[in-house]
Amino acid sequence: MDFKEASLKFKRFIETEKARSNETLRAYMSDLKDFRLFLENAGKLNVIEDIDQITAFHVRGFVASRFTKLKKISVGRKLAALRTFFRFLTRDGFLKNNPALSVSAPKREKPLPRALSVDDVDRFFSRNQEGLKRDLAIFELMYSSGLRVSELTSLQVGDVDLENGWVRVIGKGSKERYCPVGEKAIESLRAYLPERLMILNAHPDVRGVKALFLNNRGGRLSSRHVRRLMKSCLDTANLGRDASPHAFRHSFATHLLQGGADLRSIQELLGHSSLSTTQRYTKVDLGKLMEVYDKAHPRSGFHDSNSDSKT
């Protein structure tokens, strides 16, 4: 079978069995065309005429050639399209092996998260004081304890200890951790809890709900609702273009590090299993790192010159 016939069969498969969108179909066919043109320009007419001769060497060469023109995420998408194409051909018996299966996908670029400055956080809270007590409690707790949105919405009333300033969090992988809650967050939560009780009393059918943060009908507040609310309030403070709804978690970690906290402690507070993940949340300028080095390293040359030394 030649490449053209195989492409047409794949197109019909996507249109009928997979029922993918027109945009997805166009993307797949564009990637296949790009691969065929690569083979033609490389003089590999034999593999175009007989797809059974296509090997991992051809696919790997195609992927490598795209790096000079495209971002890693786009190259990865093209490889994914080829894998789907060849998987279909092997499944239906047109090929014995999938030549794209052994080709490694490029590692996706991980942009550094955007953290708000302390002044930005102050502006956020000053511009959003007039909303619901629930919303202010949400924002204060997110910033105070570095919670993920999903962790915040899964909290039960009993998870928060306002007397001792702790919150029990169930994070990714059902891992439990305890995070401190600051005074501002405690104050906002105390103001919100009577409002929460009023919502439950207005909806007798949900009085047994244990969720900490409720919607207007007395049900558990959804993560989608919180993200939408957060985005709206960031816009109100003119910070929407600079930060995502995840900004408070980034800011929590960055501000702790700038205040002198060590990475291992921040890792525990964030619930990260890997320290390298924590480092991505804590983008600190070189000046801060040099300051820590100068104060801590015994041979940095910036210690007290009046101290006695013996040789």
C-alpha contacts under 8 A as a table, 3 or more apart, distances in Angstrom:
res1	aa1	res2	aa2	distance
1	M	5	E	6.53
1	M	6	A	6.66
1	M	49	E	7.00
1	M	50	D	5.47
1	M	51	I	6.20
1	M	52	D	7.66
1	M	94	F	7.57
2	D	5	E	5.60
2	D	6	A	6.34
2	D	47	V	7.87
2	D	48	I	5.77
2	D	49	E	4.31
2	D	50	D	4.77
2	D	51	I	5.66
3	F	6	A	5.12
3	F	7	S	6.09
3	F	36	R	7.65
3	F	47	V	7.90
3	F	48	I	5.10
3	F	49	E	6.24
3	F	50	D	6.92
3	F	51	I	5.85
4	K	7	S	5.12
4	K	8	L	6.37
4	K	48	I	7.98
5	E	8	L	5.21
5	E	9	K	6.35
6	A	9	K	5.18
6	A	10	F	6.19
6	A	51	I	7.99
6	A	89	L	7.60
7	S	10	F	5.03
7	S	11	K	6.11
7	S	29	M	7.68
7	S	32	L	7.45
8	L	11	K	4.98
8	L	12	R	6.33
9	K	12	R	5.24
9	K	13	F	6.24
10	F	13	F	4.94
10	F	14	I	6.24
10	F	85	F	6.55
10	F	88	F	7.09
10	F	89	L	7.81
11	K	14	I	5.20
11	K	15	E	6.17
11	K	25	L	7.33
11	K	29	M	7.41
12	R	15	E	5.02
12	R	16	T	6.00
13	F	16	T	5.36
13	F	17	E	5.39
13	F	18	K	6.57
14	I	17	E	5.94
14	I	18	K	4.79
14	I	19	A	5.98
14	I	20	R	6.21
14	I	25	L	6.85
15	E	18	K	6.24
15	E	19	A	5.10
15	E	20	R	6.39
15	E	25	L	7.50
16	T	19	A	5.31
20	R	24	T	6.20
20	R	25	L	6.61
21	S	24	T	5.25
21	S	25	L	6.32
22	N	25	L	5.03
22	N	26	R	6.09
23	E	26	R	5.17
23	E	27	A	6.19
24	T	27	A	5.07
24	T	28	Y	6.21
25	L	28	Y	5.16
25	L	29	M	6.22
26	R	29	M	5.22
26	R	30	S	5.96
27	A	30	S	5.10
27	A	31	D	6.20
28	Y	31	D	5.23
28	Y	32	L	6.31
28	Y	78	K	7.94
28	Y	81	A	5.71
29	M	32	L	5.05
29	M	33	K	6.11
30	S	33	K	5.08
30	S	34	D	6.15
31	D	34	D	4.98
31	D	35	F	6.26
31	D	78	K	5.64
31	D	81	A	6.70
31	D	82	L	7.62
32	L	35	F	5.04
32	L	36	R	6.21
32	L	81	A	7.56
32	L	82	L	7.00
33	K	36	R	5.06
33	K	37	L	6.17
34	D	37	L	5.20
34	D	38	F	6.25
35	F	38	F	5.05
35	F	39	L	6.35
35	F	62	F	6.67
36	R	39	L	5.10
36	R	40	E	6.22
36	R	48	I	7.17
37	L	40	E	4.96
37	L	41	N	6.07
38	F	41	N	5.23
38	F	42	A	6.13
38	F	62	F	6.57
39	L	42	A	5.05
39	L	43	G	6.29
39	L	44	K	5.10
39	L	45	L	7.02
39	L	47	V	7.89
39	L	48	I	7.27
39	L	58	H	7.70
40	E	43	G	5.08
40	E	44	K	5.67
40	E	45	L	6.00
40	E	48	I	7.74
41	N	44	K	7.58
44	K	47	V	5.77
44	K	48	I	6.78
45	L	48	I	5.07
45	L	49	E	6.28
46	N	49	E	5.20
46	N	50	D	6.15
46	N	53	Q	7.55
47	V	50	D	4.85
47	V	51	I	5.24
47	V	52	D	7.16
47	V	53	Q	5.13
47	V	54	I	5.49
48	I	51	I	5.90
50	D	53	Q	5.94
50	D	54	I	7.81
51	I	54	I	5.40
51	I	95	L	7.73
52	D	94	F	7.91
52	D	95	L	5.89
52	D	96	K	7.67
54	I	57	F	8.00
54	I	58	H	6.36
54	I	59	V	7.87
54	I	99	P	6.77
55	T	58	H	5.50
55	T	59	V	6.74
55	T	99	P	4.94
55	T	100	A	7.76
56	A	59	V	5.04
56	A	60	R	5.87
56	A	99	P	4.52
56	A	100	A	5.71
56	A	101	L	7.84
56	A	102	S	6.84
56	A	103	V	6.57
57	F	60	R	5.16
57	F	61	G	6.11
58	H	61	G	5.15
58	H	62	F	6.27
59	V	62	F	5.10
59	V	63	V	6.28
59	V	99	P	7.06
59	V	100	A	6.08
59	V	103	V	7.28
60	R	63	V	5.15
60	R	64	A	6.14
60	R	100	A	7.89
60	R	103	V	6.13
61	G	64	A	5.12
61	G	65	S	6.15
62	F	65	S	5.16
62	F	66	R	6.56
63	V	66	R	5.40
63	V	67	F	7.00
63	V	75	V	6.55
63	V	78	K	7.90
63	V	79	L	6.93
64	A	67	F	5.64
65	S	68	T	6.39
65	S	69	K	7.93
66	R	69	K	5.42
66	R	70	L	5.84
66	R	75	V	6.33
67	F	70	L	5.43
67	F	71	K	6.77
67	F	72	K	7.01
67	F	75	V	6.87
70	L	74	S	6.09
70	L	75	V	6.39
71	K	74	S	5.38
71	K	75	V	6.39
72	K	75	V	5.05
72	K	76	G	6.05
72	K	106	P	6.05
72	K	107	K	7.10
72	K	108	R	5.99
72	K	109	E	6.85
73	I	76	G	5.07
73	I	77	R	6.28
73	I	106	P	7.74
73	I	108	R	5.85
73	I	109	E	7.35
74	S	77	R	5.04
74	S	78	K	6.42
75	V	78	K	5.19
75	V	79	L	6.38
75	V	106	P	7.33
76	G	79	L	5.14
76	G	80	A	6.17
76	G	105	A	5.61
76	G	106	P	6.00
76	G	108	R	7.95
77	R	80	A	4.99
77	R	81	A	6.25
78	K	81	A	5.07
78	K	82	L	6.40
79	L	82	L	5.09
79	L	83	R	6.19
79	L	100	A	7.40
79	L	105	A	6.90
80	A	83	R	5.05
80	A	84	T	6.24
81	A	84	T	5.17
81	A	85	F	6.15
82	L	85	F	4.92
82	L	86	F	6.08
82	L	100	A	6.54
83	R	86	F	5.29
83	R	87	R	5.86
83	R	98	N	7.27
83	R	100	A	5.30
83	R	101	L	6.34
84	T	87	R	5.03
84	T	88	F	6.21
85	F	88	F	5.35
85	F	89	L	6.49
86	F	89	L	4.92
86	F	90	T	6.14
86	F	95	L	7.67
86	F	98	N	5.33
86	F	99	P	7.17
86	F	100	A	7.09
87	R	90	T	5.23
87	R	91	R	5.98
87	R	98	N	5.99
88	F	91	R	5.10
88	F	92	D	6.22
89	L	92	D	5.35
89	L	93	G	6.19
89	L	94	F	5.01
89	L	95	L	5.53
90	T	93	G	5.01
90	T	94	F	5.68
90	T	95	L	4.53
90	T	96	K	5.70
90	T	97	N	6.06
90	T	98	N	6.39
91	R	94	F	7.70
91	R	95	L	7.96
92	D	95	L	7.86
93	G	96	K	6.74
95	L	98	N	7.25
98	N	101	L	5.56
99	P	102	S	6.83
99	P	103	V	7.84
100	A	103	V	5.38
101	L	104	S	7.99
112	L	280	R	6.21
112	L	281	Y	7.40
112	L	283	K	7.65
113	P	247	A	7.91
113	P	250	H	6.64
113	P	280	R	7.08
113	P	281	Y	6.26
114	R	242	D	7.27
114	R	243	A	5.99
114	R	244	S	7.69
114	R	247	A	6.53
114	R	250	H	6.76
114	R	251	S	7.97
115	A	243	A	7.11
115	A	247	A	5.67
115	A	248	F	7.30
115	A	250	H	5.05
115	A	251	S	4.57
115	A	254	T	6.98
116	L	119	D	7.91
116	L	120	D	5.58
116	L	121	V	6.30
116	L	243	A	7.13
116	L	247	A	6.61
116	L	248	F	7.40
116	L	250	H	7.72
116	L	251	S	5.47
117	S	120	D	4.98
117	S	121	V	6.35
117	S	251	S	7.17
117	S	255	H	7.99
118	V	121	V	5.13
118	V	122	D	6.29
118	V	255	H	7.47
119	D	122	D	5.06
119	D	123	R	6.16
120	D	123	R	5.01
120	D	124	F	6.11
120	D	239	L	7.67
121	V	124	F	4.97
121	V	125	F	6.41
122	D	125	F	5.35
122	D	126	S	6.11
123	R	126	S	5.05
123	R	127	R	6.04
123	R	237	A	6.44
124	F	127	R	5.39
124	F	128	N	6.27
124	F	233	C	7.42
124	F	234	L	6.70
124	F	236	T	7.94
124	F	237	A	5.26
124	F	239	L	7.89
125	F	128	N	5.14
125	F	129	Q	6.23
126	S	129	Q	5.90
127	R	130	E	7.96
127	R	236	T	6.82
127	R	237	A	5.70
128	N	131	G	6.27
128	N	136	L	7.63
128	N	233	C	6.63
128	N	236	T	7.49
128	N	237	A	7.61
129	Q	136	L	7.12
131	G	135	D	6.68
131	G	136	L	7.14
132	L	135	D	5.26
132	L	136	L	6.63
133	K	136	L	5.26
133	K	137	A	6.20
133	K	188	S	7.01
133	K	191	A	6.61
133	K	192	Y	5.15
133	K	195	E	7.55
134	R	137	A	5.13
134	R	138	I	6.22
134	R	189	L	7.71
134	R	192	Y	5.32
134	R	195	E	7.68
134	R	196	R	7.85
134	R	213	F	7.13
135	D	138	I	5.00
135	D	139	F	6.34
136	L	139	F	5.21
136	L	140	E	6.06
136	L	188	S	6.51
137	A	140	E	5.17
137	A	141	L	5.99
137	A	185	A	6.20
137	A	188	S	4.76
137	A	189	L	5.19
137	A	192	Y	6.68
138	I	141	L	5.33
138	I	142	M	6.13
138	I	152	L	7.79
138	I	213	F	7.93
139	F	142	M	5.14
139	F	143	Y	6.22
139	F	230	M	7.95
140	E	143	Y	5.34
140	E	144	S	5.81
140	E	184	K	6.68
140	E	185	A	4.72
140	E	188	S	7.12
141	L	144	S	4.92
141	L	145	S	5.83
141	L	146	G	7.72
141	L	147	L	7.61
141	L	181	V	6.91
141	L	182	G	7.96
141	L	185	A	5.15
141	L	186	I	7.99
142	M	145	S	5.59
142	M	146	G	5.29
142	M	147	L	5.09
142	M	148	R	7.41
142	M	149	V	7.79
142	M	152	L	7.29
142	M	248	F	6.26
142	M	249	R	6.78
143	Y	146	G	5.39
143	Y	147	L	7.44
143	Y	248	F	5.02
143	Y	249	R	6.33
143	Y	251	S	7.37
143	Y	252	F	5.66
144	S	180	P	7.62
144	S	181	V	5.75
144	S	182	G	5.60
144	S	185	A	6.45
144	S	252	F	6.94
145	S	179	C	5.84
145	S	180	P	6.13
145	S	181	V	5.84
145	S	182	G	7.72
145	S	252	F	7.26
145	S	269	L	7.55
146	G	248	F	6.72
146	G	249	R	4.46
146	G	250	H	7.64
146	G	252	F	5.38
146	G	253	A	7.06
146	G	269	L	7.35
146	G	270	L	6.25
147	L	151	E	6.03
147	L	152	L	6.08
147	L	249	R	6.14
147	L	270	L	7.15
148	R	151	E	5.10
148	R	152	L	6.26
148	R	246	H	7.33
148	R	249	R	6.72
149	V	152	L	5.10
149	V	153	T	6.33
149	V	223	S	5.91
149	V	226	V	7.09
149	V	227	R	7.33
149	V	246	H	7.49
150	S	153	T	5.33
150	S	154	S	6.25
150	S	223	S	5.65
151	E	154	S	5.26
151	E	155	L	6.54
151	E	169	V	6.52
151	E	170	I	6.47
151	E	171	G	6.13
152	L	155	L	5.53
153	T	211	A	7.78
153	T	212	L	7.64
153	T	213	F	6.56
153	T	220	R	7.22
153	T	221	L	6.07
153	T	222	S	6.26
153	T	223	S	6.06
154	S	170	I	7.99
154	S	211	A	6.98
154	S	212	L	7.96
155	L	159	D	6.27
155	L	168	R	7.98
155	L	169	V	7.07
155	L	211	A	6.03
155	L	212	L	5.67
155	L	213	F	7.60
156	Q	159	D	5.30
156	Q	160	V	7.58
156	Q	210	K	5.33
156	Q	211	A	4.36
156	Q	212	L	4.79
157	V	160	V	6.08
157	V	210	K	5.81
157	V	211	A	5.92
157	V	212	L	4.57
158	G	161	D	7.34
158	G	210	K	7.82
159	D	167	V	5.60
159	D	168	R	4.90
159	D	169	V	7.29
160	V	165	G	7.82
160	V	166	W	6.11
160	V	167	V	4.44
160	V	168	R	6.39
161	D	164	N	5.71
161	D	165	G	5.71
161	D	166	W	5.15
161	D	167	V	6.02
162	L	165	G	4.87
162	L	166	W	6.63
162	L	181	V	7.87
162	L	186	I	6.05
165	G	180	P	5.67
165	G	181	V	4.86
165	G	182	G	6.77
165	G	183	E	7.86
165	G	186	I	7.17
166	W	178	Y	6.46
166	W	179	C	5.61
166	W	180	P	4.51
166	W	181	V	5.31
167	V	178	Y	5.62
167	V	179	C	5.35
167	V	180	P	6.35
167	V	181	V	6.63
168	R	176	E	7.11
168	R	177	R	6.02
168	R	178	Y	4.67
168	R	179	C	6.62
169	V	176	E	5.69
169	V	177	R	5.35
169	V	178	Y	6.00
169	V	179	C	7.33
170	I	174	S	5.52
170	I	175	K	5.51
170	I	176	E	4.61
170	I	177	R	6.58
171	G	174	S	5.45
171	G	175	K	5.17
171	G	176	E	6.24
171	G	177	R	7.54
171	G	271	G	6.65
172	K	175	K	6.04
172	K	271	G	7.88
175	K	271	G	7.79
177	R	268	E	7.75
177	R	269	L	7.53
177	R	271	G	6.92
178	Y	269	L	7.48
179	C	269	L	5.92
181	V	185	A	6.31
181	V	186	I	6.56
182	G	185	A	5.39
182	G	186	I	6.22
183	E	186	I	5.01
183	E	187	E	6.06
184	K	187	E	5.12
184	K	188	S	6.24
185	A	188	S	5.08
185	A	189	L	6.07
186	I	189	L	5.10
186	I	190	R	6.13
187	E	190	R	5.25
187	E	191	A	6.38
188	S	191	A	5.10
188	S	192	Y	6.21
189	L	192	Y	4.95
189	L	193	L	6.13
190	R	193	L	5.55
190	R	194	P	7.64
191	A	194	P	6.66
191	A	195	E	7.50
192	Y	195	E	5.18
192	Y	196	R	6.25
193	L	196	R	4.90
193	L	197	L	6.30
194	P	197	L	5.01
194	P	198	M	6.31
195	E	198	M	5.09
195	E	199	I	6.46
196	R	199	I	5.18
196	R	200	L	6.50
196	R	213	F	7.57
196	R	214	L	6.94
197	L	200	L	5.14
197	L	201	N	6.17
198	M	201	N	5.06
198	M	202	A	6.17
199	I	202	A	5.14
199	I	203	H	6.51
199	I	214	L	7.94
199	I	216	N	6.78
199	I	217	R	7.30
199	I	218	G	5.86
200	L	203	H	5.14
200	L	204	P	6.44
200	L	206	V	6.35
200	L	207	R	5.14
200	L	218	G	5.69
201	N	204	P	5.78
201	N	207	R	6.77
203	H	206	V	5.83
203	H	207	R	6.79
203	H	217	R	6.90
203	H	218	G	6.39
204	P	207	R	5.31
205	D	208	G	7.88
206	V	209	V	5.56
206	V	218	G	6.11
206	V	219	G	7.13
207	R	218	G	7.92
209	V	218	G	7.68
209	V	219	G	7.19
209	V	220	R	7.80
211	A	214	L	6.62
211	A	219	G	7.76
211	A	220	R	5.62
212	L	220	R	7.66
213	F	220	R	6.17
213	F	221	L	5.70
214	L	217	R	7.59
214	L	218	G	5.39
214	L	219	G	5.33
214	L	220	R	4.70
214	L	221	L	4.86
215	N	218	G	5.42
215	N	219	G	5.49
215	N	220	R	6.12
215	N	221	L	5.04
216	N	219	G	7.46
221	L	225	H	6.81
221	L	226	V	7.43
222	S	225	H	5.24
222	S	226	V	6.54
223	S	226	V	5.14
223	S	227	R	6.22
224	R	227	R	5.20
224	R	228	R	6.16
225	H	228	R	5.15
225	H	229	L	6.04
226	V	229	L	4.96
226	V	230	M	5.93
227	R	230	M	5.02
227	R	231	K	6.10
227	R	245	P	5.48
228	R	231	K	5.19
228	R	232	S	6.27
228	R	245	P	7.82
229	L	232	S	5.16
229	L	233	C	6.31
230	M	233	C	5.19
230	M	234	L	6.14
230	M	245	P	5.39
231	K	234	L	5.09
231	K	235	D	6.27
231	K	240	G	6.45
231	K	244	S	6.87
231	K	245	P	5.54
232	S	235	D	5.13
232	S	236	T	6.33
232	S	240	G	7.73
233	C	236	T	4.83
233	C	237	A	6.41
234	L	237	A	5.21
234	L	238	N	6.23
234	L	239	L	4.95
234	L	240	G	4.74
234	L	243	A	7.58
234	L	245	P	7.89
235	D	238	N	4.81
235	D	239	L	5.52
235	D	240	G	4.36
235	D	241	R	7.66
236	T	239	L	7.49
236	T	240	G	7.85
237	A	240	G	7.59
238	N	241	R	7.54
239	L	242	D	5.40
239	L	243	A	6.22
240	G	243	A	5.57
240	G	244	S	6.97
243	A	246	H	7.70
243	A	247	A	5.66
244	S	247	A	5.27
245	P	248	F	7.38
246	H	249	R	5.82
246	H	250	H	6.83
247	A	250	H	5.16
247	A	251	S	6.04
248	F	251	S	4.90
248	F	252	F	5.88
249	R	252	F	5.08
249	R	253	A	6.51
250	H	253	A	5.48
250	H	254	T	6.23
250	H	281	Y	5.46
250	H	282	T	7.33
251	S	254	T	5.06
251	S	255	H	5.84
252	F	255	H	5.48
252	F	256	L	6.21
253	A	256	L	5.24
253	A	257	L	6.34
253	A	266	I	6.42
253	A	270	L	7.75
253	A	281	Y	6.27
253	A	282	T	5.95
254	T	257	L	5.24
254	T	258	Q	6.18
254	T	281	Y	6.57
254	T	282	T	4.60
254	T	283	K	6.60
254	T	284	V	7.27
255	H	258	Q	4.99
255	H	259	G	6.05
256	L	259	G	5.01
256	L	260	G	6.52
256	L	261	A	5.43
256	L	266	I	7.44
257	L	260	G	5.19
257	L	261	A	4.77
257	L	262	D	6.36
257	L	263	L	7.13
257	L	266	I	7.71
257	L	282	T	6.89
257	L	284	V	7.93
258	Q	261	A	7.26
258	Q	284	V	7.31
258	Q	288	K	7.40
261	A	265	S	6.88
261	A	266	I	7.03
262	D	265	S	5.59
262	D	266	I	6.49
263	L	266	I	5.04
263	L	267	Q	5.98
263	L	275	L	7.49
263	L	278	T	7.17
263	L	279	Q	7.44
264	R	267	Q	4.96
264	R	268	E	6.42
264	R	275	L	7.16
265	S	268	E	5.18
265	S	269	L	6.34
266	I	269	L	5.00
266	I	270	L	6.08
266	I	278	T	7.28
267	Q	270	L	5.25
267	Q	271	G	6.02
267	Q	272	H	5.37
267	Q	273	S	7.64
267	Q	274	S	7.72
267	Q	275	L	6.28
267	Q	278	T	5.66
268	E	271	G	5.11
268	E	272	H	6.56
270	L	278	T	7.73
272	H	275	L	6.88
272	H	277	T	6.66
272	H	278	T	6.55
273	S	277	T	7.90
274	S	277	T	5.50
274	S	278	T	7.00
275	L	278	T	5.08
275	L	279	Q	6.38
276	S	279	Q	5.07
276	S	280	R	6.71
277	T	280	R	5.41
277	T	281	Y	7.01
278	T	281	Y	5.25
278	T	282	T	6.61
279	Q	282	T	5.14
279	Q	283	K	7.13
280	R	283	K	6.48
284	V	288	K	6.57
284	V	289	L	7.24
285	D	288	K	5.64
285	D	289	L	6.80
286	L	289	L	5.12
286	L	290	M	6.10
287	G	290	M	5.10
287	G	291	E	6.13
288	K	291	E	5.05
288	K	292	V	6.37
289	L	292	V	5.19
289	L	293	Y	6.16
290	M	293	Y	4.91
290	M	294	D	5.99
291	E	294	D	5.19
291	E	295	K	6.29
292	V	295	K	5.29
292	V	296	A	6.05
293	Y	296	A	5.20
293	Y	297	H	5.50
293	Y	300	S	7.11
294	D	297	H	5.96
294	D	300	S	5.50
294	D	301	G	7.47
294	D	302	F	5.83
294	D	303	H	7.38
295	K	302	F	7.39
295	K	303	H	7.05
297	H	300	S	5.40
298	P	301	G	7.68
298	P	303	H	7.54
300	S	303	H	7.30
302	F	305	S	7.71
304	D	307	S	5.65
